Amino acid sequence: MNVEAVGAFYYDIANKKKRRCFEIMKGVYTMKKFLAILLVLLFSVGGALAEFPLTTTGESLHIMVNNSSLQPDFNQVKMWQKYAEMTGVNIEWENIPAGTATEKLNMAFGSGELPDVFLKFGVSAANQIKFGSDEGYLVNLNENNLLETYAPNFYAYMKAHPSVEAALTMPDGTLYSLPQIIESIPNKVAAKMFINKTWLDKLNLEMPKTTEDLYNILVAFKNGDPNGNGQADEIPFGAPNFNYIYYSLIGAFGGGNRGVHDTVVDADPETGYPRIMGASDAWKDMLTYVKKLYAEELLDNAIFTMKSAQYTANAAEDKYGVIVYTNFSNIPESMGENFVGLEEALEGPNGDKFWFPVRSDLHSIGNWVITSECKNVPLALQFVDYFYTEEGVKFFNYGSEGDCHVVNEDGSLDFVPAVAENVAGGISFDAAVSPYVTCGGNNPVIVMEKYFYGGETKPIPAAAAHAMVEYFPEEIWPIFTYTAEESEEASVIRTDINNYVNTMRAAFVTGEESLDNWDAYVEQINKMGAERLCEIVNDAYLRSQKYTAAQ
């Protein structure tokens, strides 16, 4: 048996069958795995840094960028100005206004008037197959050793993190984009539960360890006037929307056991086969618990109609006892200081105890996509590969010293004083930094905690995230890729089921619909194509095992 066949698929090429046979040999390292480890050793000390300039002949790259409404023209962003100087590349920016990216992407492919590179578009796997494999408009980076030769830092990282390779590789073996990778734990944990420590201390309460503990704390918050204003205006449990409520609770009831990349499908704990999470016993048990909280006004009764401004106002008035979000960006900073994260994931009535909203090694794919119009693909890869080194990550996030940031005595970085001055003047942080560095997501870069300047890495949210590491699901699904046919079919089924589940969760929790009608609800989900959706997800999962099984 060929060693590279371990954990691999076998294809009957002669008969052009799509038969896939999967084998896993535990404890055996393949040659492929050995090479991946070797690459990590070679590039682990900060990465293989590029030799600047990349060109001395004035080579150009036409980059179409999906611009944030907060960001000025990319020609004016200091970090990119400096990078053009460092690389010697003449960057021809084509700025696409926020909200028009999808339309512009389709127009570009429809007309054939393409840039060299699409940046920050988050081009979906379905579109990568359509415009790449089917229409030939994208460069397949899996050909001619392009990544190994011209993007060695990214290539080494990908080979050492199989979930990255699994998410980027299309079912036909092509690879068309570079992603935003997540190393930072505070960014991997997509939501955290925060408890009002000031209220806990006032009422002499301990941090919750179980869902029953949480219930008792919420009752105490409702009845004990912990904000001390003499009014019964406390909202024991709240969030910007209901998604965050279920994010924080479903793991205690045994649901959401494959991470947050798929919020419709998880896995049956008995068989490991995909199931519809919203039709599971875990979902029913969670809704039963939440319905009780809602009926007793322990959960914000505006949770299904909550507007961002109202959530912020409630927090500003010290009305919340427990909140769930990724950070404190939407509440006053002074209020955030009253909260602490859970010390451990809540344990449910059946002993389940894990934290659901966790990402794999990826935030997003399709963030750096090279088109067939590009005359110098090696340069386009060398240009972006720097951002998959620690030095490049630092530069991407903080720009150059003096122009964009200052170095403190302890070695930490701060943006130039103008940023803090603008924030103090009422400008949002993203808007304040946008003249200096790239703001927003879908970037071709590694997110490292030490260089990430968002709210997730502030001390309290960061500590809350790290406390959940012990309770991550045993298996976190990567972002799956689907064939064009699978994607088209699954998209319709997934949308129908998701819309129905979201409608009915509100009806069940508010009492508009009785949970006694659960069987009819599940039957309706099945009629929408639940079995077929699970088959499609399972096929994608099996394909991903080609990369992840040997981890």
C-alpha positions as CSV (number, residue, x, y, z in Angstrom):
1,M,0.0,0.0,0.0
2,N,1.3,3.4,-0.9
3,V,2.0,5.5,2.2
4,E,0.3,8.5,0.7
5,A,-2.9,6.6,0.4
6,V,-3.3,6.6,4.2
7,G,-6.4,8.7,5.0
8,A,-6.9,9.4,1.2
9,F,-9.6,8.9,-1.3
10,Y,-9.3,6.6,-4.2
11,Y,-10.9,7.4,-7.5
12,D,-11.8,4.9,-10.2
13,I,-10.5,7.2,-13.0
14,A,-10.9,4.6,-15.8
15,N,-14.6,4.3,-15.2
16,K,-15.0,7.9,-14.2
17,K,-16.9,6.9,-11.2
18,K,-17.3,9.1,-8.1
19,R,-16.8,6.1,-5.8
20,R,-14.8,7.2,-2.8
21,C,-13.2,4.8,-0.4
22,F,-11.8,6.2,2.8
23,E,-9.3,4.5,5.0
24,I,-7.7,5.8,8.2
25,M,-4.6,4.1,9.6
26,K,-4.2,5.4,13.1
27,G,-0.7,6.2,14.4
28,V,0.9,6.2,10.9
29,Y,2.5,9.3,9.5
30,T,2.3,9.6,5.8
31,M,5.1,11.1,3.7
32,K,2.7,14.0,3.0
33,K,2.4,14.6,6.8
34,F,6.1,14.4,7.2
35,L,6.7,17.0,4.5
36,A,4.1,19.3,6.1
37,I,5.9,19.1,9.5
38,L,9.3,19.7,7.8
39,L,7.8,22.8,6.1
40,V,6.6,24.1,9.5
41,L,10.0,23.7,11.0
42,L,11.5,25.6,8.0
43,F,9.2,28.5,8.3
44,S,8.2,28.5,12.0
45,V,10.6,31.2,13.1
46,G,8.6,34.2,11.7
47,G,8.3,32.7,8.2
48,A,10.5,32.9,5.2
49,L,10.6,36.7,4.7
50,A,10.3,38.1,1.2
51,E,13.2,39.9,-0.3
52,F,12.0,43.4,-1.0
53,P,11.6,44.9,-3.5
54,L,9.7,42.2,-5.3
55,T,10.3,44.0,-8.6
56,T,12.5,46.8,-9.9
57,T,10.9,47.2,-13.2
58,G,7.7,49.0,-12.2
59,E,5.4,45.9,-12.5
60,S,1.8,46.7,-11.8
61,L,-1.1,44.8,-10.1
62,H,-4.7,45.9,-10.8
63,I,-6.5,45.1,-7.6
64,M,-10.2,45.4,-7.2
65,V,-11.0,45.8,-3.6
66,N,-14.3,45.5,-1.7
67,N,-14.1,48.7,0.3
68,S,-15.7,49.3,3.6
69,S,-18.0,52.3,4.0
70,L,-15.5,53.5,6.7
71,Q,-12.4,53.1,4.6
72,P,-11.0,55.9,2.3
73,D,-9.8,55.1,-1.2
74,F,-7.1,52.5,-0.8
75,N,-4.7,54.8,-2.6
76,Q,-4.8,56.9,0.5
77,V,-4.3,54.1,3.1
78,K,-0.9,54.6,4.6
79,M,-0.1,50.9,5.1
80,W,-0.8,50.2,1.4
81,Q,1.2,53.2,0.3
82,K,4.2,51.9,2.3
83,Y,3.7,48.4,1.0
84,A,3.8,49.6,-2.6
85,E,7.1,51.3,-1.8
86,M,8.5,48.2,-0.1
87,T,7.6,45.8,-2.9
88,G,8.2,48.1,-5.8
89,V,4.8,47.2,-7.2
90,N,2.6,49.8,-8.8
91,I,-0.8,49.1,-7.3
92,E,-3.7,50.1,-9.5
93,W,-6.6,50.2,-7.1
94,E,-10.2,49.8,-8.2
95,N,-12.3,50.6,-5.1
96,I,-15.8,49.1,-5.0
97,P,-18.3,50.8,-2.7
98,A,-19.6,48.9,0.2
99,G,-22.8,47.0,-0.5
100,T,-22.1,46.6,-4.3
101,A,-19.5,43.9,-4.2
102,T,-21.7,41.0,-5.4
103,E,-23.1,43.0,-8.2
104,K,-19.7,44.3,-9.3
105,L,-18.2,40.8,-9.1
106,N,-20.9,39.4,-11.4
107,M,-20.5,42.3,-13.8
108,A,-16.7,41.8,-14.0
109,F,-17.1,38.2,-14.9
110,G,-20.0,38.8,-17.2
111,S,-18.1,41.4,-19.2
112,G,-14.7,39.7,-19.0
113,E,-13.2,43.0,-17.8
114,L,-11.3,41.6,-14.9
115,P,-8.7,42.9,-12.5
116,D,-5.6,40.9,-11.8
117,V,-6.8,40.2,-8.2
118,F,-10.0,40.4,-6.2
119,L,-9.3,41.5,-2.6
120,K,-11.7,41.2,0.3
121,F,-14.6,39.9,-1.7
122,G,-14.9,36.7,0.2
123,V,-15.6,34.9,-3.1
124,S,-17.7,31.9,-2.2
125,A,-16.7,28.3,-3.1
126,A,-19.7,28.1,-5.4
127,N,-18.5,31.1,-7.4
128,Q,-14.9,29.9,-7.4
129,I,-16.1,26.7,-9.1
130,K,-18.4,28.6,-11.4
131,F,-15.9,31.3,-12.5
132,G,-12.8,29.1,-12.1
133,S,-13.5,25.4,-12.9
134,D,-16.4,26.0,-15.3
135,E,-15.5,29.3,-17.0
136,G,-11.7,29.5,-16.6
137,Y,-11.6,33.0,-15.3
138,L,-9.5,32.1,-12.2
139,V,-6.0,30.9,-11.7
140,N,-5.8,27.4,-10.2
141,L,-3.1,27.7,-7.6
142,N,-2.7,24.0,-7.2
143,E,-1.1,23.8,-10.6
144,N,2.6,24.1,-11.5
145,N,3.7,24.2,-7.8
146,L,2.6,27.9,-7.7
147,L,2.0,28.0,-4.0
148,E,5.1,26.0,-3.1
149,T,7.3,28.2,-5.2
150,Y,5.8,31.7,-4.8
151,A,3.9,31.6,-1.6
152,P,6.0,29.3,0.6
153,N,4.8,30.8,3.9
154,F,1.2,30.3,3.1
155,Y,1.9,26.8,1.6
156,A,3.7,25.7,4.8
157,Y,0.9,26.9,7.0
158,M,-1.7,25.2,4.8
159,K,0.1,21.9,4.9
160,A,0.4,22.1,8.7
161,H,-3.2,22.9,9.1
162,P,-5.3,20.4,7.1
163,S,-8.6,22.1,7.8
164,V,-7.3,25.1,5.8
165,E,-6.4,23.0,2.8
166,A,-9.8,21.2,3.1
167,A,-11.7,24.4,3.0
168,L,-9.8,25.9,0.1
169,T,-9.7,22.9,-2.2
170,M,-12.6,22.5,-4.4
171,P,-14.2,19.1,-5.0
172,D,-12.4,18.8,-8.4
173,G,-9.0,19.4,-6.7
174,T,-8.6,23.0,-7.8
175,L,-7.6,25.9,-5.4
176,Y,-8.4,29.4,-6.3
177,S,-8.1,31.7,-3.3
178,L,-6.1,32.6,-0.2
179,P,-8.0,33.0,3.1
180,Q,-8.2,34.8,6.4
181,I,-6.7,32.3,8.9
182,I,-7.4,32.4,12.6
183,E,-4.8,31.6,15.2
184,S,-6.2,34.0,17.8
185,I,-8.3,32.2,20.4
186,P,-10.5,35.3,21.1
187,N,-11.3,35.4,17.4
188,K,-11.9,31.6,17.1
189,V,-14.6,31.9,19.8
190,A,-17.4,33.7,17.9
191,A,-19.4,34.4,21.0
192,K,-18.8,34.6,24.8
193,M,-21.2,34.8,27.8
194,F,-20.5,37.6,30.2
195,I,-21.9,37.9,33.7
196,N,-22.3,41.2,35.5
197,K,-19.7,40.7,38.3
198,T,-20.8,43.8,40.1
199,W,-24.3,42.3,40.4
200,L,-23.0,38.9,41.5
201,D,-20.9,40.5,44.3
202,K,-23.8,42.7,45.5
203,L,-26.0,39.6,45.8
204,N,-23.2,37.3,47.1
205,L,-23.6,34.9,44.2
206,E,-21.1,32.5,42.7
207,M,-20.4,32.2,39.0
208,P,-22.7,29.6,37.3
209,K,-21.4,26.1,36.4
210,T,-24.7,24.6,35.2
211,T,-27.8,25.8,33.4
212,E,-29.7,25.4,36.7
213,D,-27.1,27.7,38.3
214,L,-27.7,30.2,35.6
215,Y,-31.5,30.1,36.1
216,N,-31.1,30.7,39.8
217,I,-28.8,33.7,39.2
218,L,-31.2,35.2,36.7
219,V,-34.0,34.9,39.2
220,A,-31.9,36.7,41.8
221,F,-31.0,39.4,39.3
222,K,-34.7,40.0,38.5
223,N,-35.8,40.2,42.1
224,G,-32.8,41.6,44.0
225,D,-32.5,45.2,42.5
226,P,-28.8,44.6,41.8
227,N,-28.4,47.9,39.9
228,G,-29.6,49.7,43.0
229,N,-32.0,52.2,41.5
230,G,-35.0,51.0,43.4
231,Q,-36.8,50.0,40.2
232,A,-37.6,46.6,38.9
233,D,-36.0,47.4,35.6
234,E,-33.3,44.8,35.4
235,I,-33.1,42.5,32.3
236,P,-31.5,39.4,33.7
237,F,-30.4,37.9,30.3
238,G,-30.0,39.7,27.0
239,A,-28.1,39.9,23.7
240,P,-28.3,41.8,20.4
241,N,-30.4,39.0,18.9
242,F,-31.6,35.5,19.6
243,N,-28.8,33.8,17.8
244,Y,-26.4,34.7,20.6
245,I,-28.7,33.3,23.1
246,Y,-28.8,29.9,21.5
247,Y,-25.0,30.1,20.7
248,S,-24.4,30.3,24.5
249,L,-26.8,27.5,25.5
250,I,-27.0,24.8,22.9
251,G,-23.8,23.1,23.9
252,A,-25.2,22.5,27.4
253,F,-28.0,20.5,25.8
254,G,-25.8,18.5,23.4
255,G,-26.3,20.5,20.2
256,G,-24.0,22.4,17.9
257,N,-21.3,19.8,18.4
258,R,-19.3,20.5,15.2
259,G,-18.6,24.2,15.7
260,V,-20.1,27.4,14.2
261,H,-19.3,27.1,10.5
262,D,-22.6,25.3,10.0
263,T,-25.5,26.6,12.1
264,V,-28.1,24.3,10.4
265,V,-26.4,20.9,10.5
266,D,-24.4,19.3,13.2
267,A,-23.8,15.6,14.0
268,D,-25.8,12.9,15.7
269,P,-23.7,12.1,18.9
270,E,-24.4,8.4,18.5
271,T,-23.5,7.9,14.9
272,G,-21.6,11.0,13.9
273,Y,-23.8,11.3,10.8
274,P,-25.1,14.8,10.0
275,R,-28.4,15.9,11.4
276,I,-30.6,19.0,11.3
277,M,-29.7,20.7,14.6
278,G,-33.1,22.5,14.7
279,A,-34.9,19.1,14.6
280,S,-32.8,17.4,17.3
281,D,-33.8,16.6,20.9
282,A,-31.0,18.9,21.9
283,W,-32.7,21.8,20.2
284,K,-36.1,20.9,21.8
285,D,-34.5,20.7,25.3
286,M,-32.8,24.1,24.8
287,L,-36.1,25.7,23.6
288,T,-37.9,24.2,26.6
289,Y,-35.3,25.9,28.9
290,V,-35.4,29.2,27.1
291,K,-39.2,29.2,27.0
292,K,-39.1,29.1,30.8
293,L,-36.7,32.0,31.0
294,Y,-38.9,34.0,28.6
295,A,-42.1,33.2,30.5
296,E,-40.6,34.4,33.8
297,E,-39.1,37.5,32.1
298,L,-35.6,36.4,32.9
299,L,-34.8,36.6,29.2
300,D,-35.3,39.9,27.5
301,N,-38.8,39.7,26.0
302,A,-37.7,41.9,23.2
303,I,-35.1,39.4,22.1
304,F,-36.8,38.6,18.8
305,T,-37.3,42.2,17.8
306,M,-34.2,43.7,19.4
307,K,-32.6,46.7,17.6
308,S,-28.9,47.5,18.1
309,A,-29.6,50.9,19.5
310,Q,-32.0,49.5,22.2
311,Y,-29.5,46.9,23.2
312,T,-26.8,49.6,23.6
313,A,-29.2,51.8,25.6
314,N,-30.1,49.0,27.9
315,A,-26.5,48.3,28.6
316,A,-25.7,52.0,29.2
317,E,-28.5,52.1,31.8
318,D,-27.0,49.1,33.7
319,K,-30.0,46.9,33.0
320,Y,-28.3,43.7,31.9
321,G,-27.1,40.9,34.2
322,V,-25.9,38.4,31.6
323,I,-25.1,39.2,28.0
324,V,-23.7,37.3,25.0
325,Y,-21.7,38.7,22.2
326,T,-18.2,38.5,20.7
327,N,-16.9,41.6,22.5
328,F,-18.1,44.8,24.1
329,S,-18.1,46.9,21.0
330,N,-21.8,47.7,21.2
331,I,-22.0,48.7,24.8
332,P,-20.3,51.6,26.7
333,E,-16.8,50.8,27.7
334,S,-17.5,51.7,31.3
335,M,-20.3,49.2,31.4
336,G,-18.2,46.4,29.9
337,E,-15.8,46.7,32.9
338,N,-18.6,45.4,35.1
339,F,-18.7,42.0,33.3
340,V,-16.5,38.9,33.4
341,G,-16.7,35.9,31.1
342,L,-17.8,32.4,32.2
343,E,-15.1,30.5,34.0
344,E,-16.3,27.2,32.3
345,A,-18.9,26.1,29.8
346,L,-22.3,25.5,31.4
347,E,-23.3,21.9,32.0
348,G,-26.8,20.9,31.0
349,P,-29.3,18.5,32.6
350,N,-27.9,15.5,30.8
351,G,-24.2,16.2,31.5
352,D,-23.4,17.9,28.2
353,K,-20.8,20.6,28.6
354,F,-19.1,22.2,25.6
355,W,-19.0,25.5,23.9
356,F,-20.6,25.6,20.4
357,P,-19.7,28.9,18.7
358,V,-16.1,28.0,17.8
359,R,-14.5,28.5,14.3
360,S,-12.0,26.2,12.7
361,D,-8.6,27.6,11.6
362,L,-10.4,29.8,9.1
363,H,-12.5,32.9,9.2
364,S,-13.2,33.1,5.5
365,I,-12.1,32.0,2.0
366,G,-12.0,33.9,-1.3
367,N,-10.1,36.9,0.0
368,W,-7.3,37.0,-2.5
369,V,-8.4,35.6,-5.9
370,I,-6.1,35.8,-8.9
371,T,-7.8,36.0,-12.3
372,S,-6.8,34.8,-15.8
373,E,-6.2,38.5,-16.6
374,C,-3.1,38.6,-14.4
375,K,0.1,38.5,-16.5
376,N,2.4,37.9,-13.5
377,V,0.9,35.3,-11.2
378,P,4.2,34.7,-9.4
379,L,4.3,38.4,-8.4
380,A,0.7,38.4,-7.2
381,L,1.5,35.4,-5.0
382,Q,4.7,36.8,-3.7
383,F,2.9,40.1,-3.0
384,V,0.4,38.5,-0.6
385,D,2.6,35.7,0.9
386,Y,4.2,38.3,3.2
387,F,1.0,38.5,5.2
388,Y,1.3,34.9,6.2
389,T,4.4,35.6,8.2
390,E,4.5,37.1,11.7
391,E,6.3,40.2,10.5
392,G,3.7,40.6,7.7
393,V,0.8,40.1,10.1
394,K,2.2,42.9,12.3
395,F,2.6,45.1,9.2
396,F,-0.9,44.4,7.9
397,N,-2.5,45.2,11.2
398,Y,-0.3,48.1,12.4
399,G,1.4,49.5,9.3
400,S,4.9,51.0,9.6
401,E,6.3,52.6,12.7
402,G,6.0,56.3,12.7
403,D,3.5,56.5,9.9
404,C,0.9,54.3,11.5
405,H,2.0,53.1,15.0
406,V,4.4,53.8,17.8
407,V,6.3,51.2,19.9
408,N,5.9,51.5,23.7
409,E,8.7,50.9,26.2
410,D,7.3,47.4,26.9
411,G,7.4,46.6,23.2
412,S,3.6,46.8,22.7
413,L,2.2,48.8,19.8
414,D,-0.2,51.7,19.7
415,F,-1.6,53.5,16.8
416,V,-0.3,57.1,16.3
417,P,-2.0,59.6,18.7
418,A,-4.3,60.9,16.1
419,V,-6.3,57.6,16.2
420,A,-7.0,57.9,20.0
421,E,-7.8,61.6,19.6
422,N,-10.4,60.8,16.9
423,V,-12.0,58.0,19.0
424,A,-12.2,60.4,21.9
425,G,-13.9,62.9,19.6
426,G,-16.7,60.4,18.9
427,I,-15.4,58.6,15.7
428,S,-15.7,54.8,15.8
429,F,-12.4,52.9,16.2
430,D,-12.6,51.3,12.7
431,A,-13.2,54.7,11.1
432,A,-10.3,56.2,13.1
433,V,-7.8,53.6,12.0
434,S,-9.0,53.3,8.4
435,P,-6.7,56.0,7.0
436,Y,-3.8,54.0,8.3
437,V,-4.6,50.3,7.9
438,T,-7.2,48.0,6.4
439,C,-10.4,47.7,8.5
440,G,-13.0,45.0,8.3
441,G,-12.7,41.3,7.6
442,N,-12.2,39.0,4.6
443,N,-8.5,39.8,4.5
444,P,-5.7,37.5,3.2
445,V,-3.8,37.4,6.5
446,I,-3.3,35.3,9.7
447,V,-5.2,36.7,12.7
448,M,-2.7,36.6,15.6
449,E,-3.9,37.6,19.0
450,K,-0.8,39.8,19.8
451,Y,-1.4,41.9,16.7
452,F,-5.2,42.0,16.5
453,Y,-6.5,45.3,17.6
454,G,-10.3,44.6,17.7
455,G,-12.6,44.3,20.7
456,E,-12.1,40.5,20.9
457,T,-8.6,40.8,22.2
458,K,-9.4,43.3,24.9
459,P,-8.6,41.7,28.4
460,I,-12.1,40.7,29.5
461,P,-13.4,39.2,26.1
462,A,-10.0,37.5,25.6
463,A,-10.0,35.9,29.0
464,A,-13.6,34.7,28.4
465,A,-12.5,33.1,25.1
466,H,-9.4,31.4,26.6
467,A,-11.6,29.9,29.4
468,M,-13.7,28.1,26.8
469,V,-10.7,26.3,25.1
470,E,-11.1,23.3,27.4
471,Y,-14.7,23.0,26.3
472,F,-14.4,23.2,22.5
473,P,-16.2,20.5,20.6
474,E,-14.1,17.4,20.1
475,E,-14.4,17.9,16.3
476,I,-14.8,21.3,14.6
477,W,-15.9,21.0,11.0
478,P,-13.9,23.2,8.5
479,I,-15.7,25.3,6.0
480,F,-16.9,22.6,3.5
481,T,-16.8,22.9,-0.3
482,Y,-19.5,21.6,-2.5
483,T,-19.8,20.8,-6.2
484,A,-21.9,23.2,-8.3
485,E,-24.8,20.8,-8.3
486,E,-24.5,20.1,-4.6
487,S,-24.3,23.8,-3.8
488,E,-27.4,24.7,-5.9
489,E,-29.4,21.9,-4.3
490,A,-28.3,22.4,-0.8
491,S,-28.7,26.2,-0.8
492,V,-32.4,25.9,-1.5
493,I,-33.0,23.3,1.2
494,R,-30.8,25.0,3.7
495,T,-32.5,28.3,3.2
496,D,-36.0,26.8,3.6
497,I,-35.1,24.9,6.7
498,N,-33.2,27.8,8.3
499,N,-36.1,30.2,7.7
500,Y,-38.6,27.7,9.2
501,V,-36.5,26.9,12.2
502,N,-36.0,30.6,12.9
503,T,-39.7,31.4,12.6
504,M,-40.7,28.4,14.8
505,R,-38.0,29.0,17.5
506,A,-39.7,32.4,18.2
507,A,-43.1,30.8,18.2
508,F,-42.1,28.0,20.6
509,V,-40.2,30.4,23.0
510,T,-43.0,33.0,23.2
511,G,-45.7,30.4,23.5
512,E,-47.4,31.2,20.2
513,E,-46.8,27.6,19.3
514,S,-46.9,24.7,21.8
515,L,-43.9,22.4,22.1
516,D,-46.5,19.6,22.2
517,N,-46.6,20.1,18.4
518,W,-42.9,19.2,18.1
519,D,-43.4,16.1,16.0
520,A,-45.4,18.0,13.4
521,Y,-42.6,20.6,13.3
522,V,-40.0,17.9,12.7
523,E,-42.1,16.3,10.1
524,Q,-42.3,19.6,8.2
525,I,-38.5,20.0,8.3
526,N,-38.2,16.5,6.9
527,K,-40.5,17.4,4.0
528,M,-38.2,20.3,3.2
529,G,-35.4,17.9,2.2
530,A,-33.6,17.4,5.5
531,E,-32.4,13.9,4.6
532,R,-31.0,15.1,1.3
533,L,-29.2,18.1,2.9
534,C,-27.6,15.8,5.4
535,E,-26.4,13.5,2.6
536,I,-24.8,16.4,0.8
537,V,-23.1,17.6,4.0
538,N,-21.8,14.1,4.6
539,D,-20.3,13.9,1.1
540,A,-18.5,17.2,1.7
541,Y,-17.4,16.0,5.1
542,L,-15.9,12.8,3.6
543,R,-14.1,14.8,1.0
544,S,-12.6,17.0,3.7
545,Q,-11.2,13.9,5.4
546,K,-8.7,13.5,2.7
547,Y,-6.9,16.4,4.3
548,T,-7.9,16.3,8.0
549,A,-8.0,12.6,8.9
550,A,-4.2,12.3,9.2
551,Q,-3.9,15.2,11.7
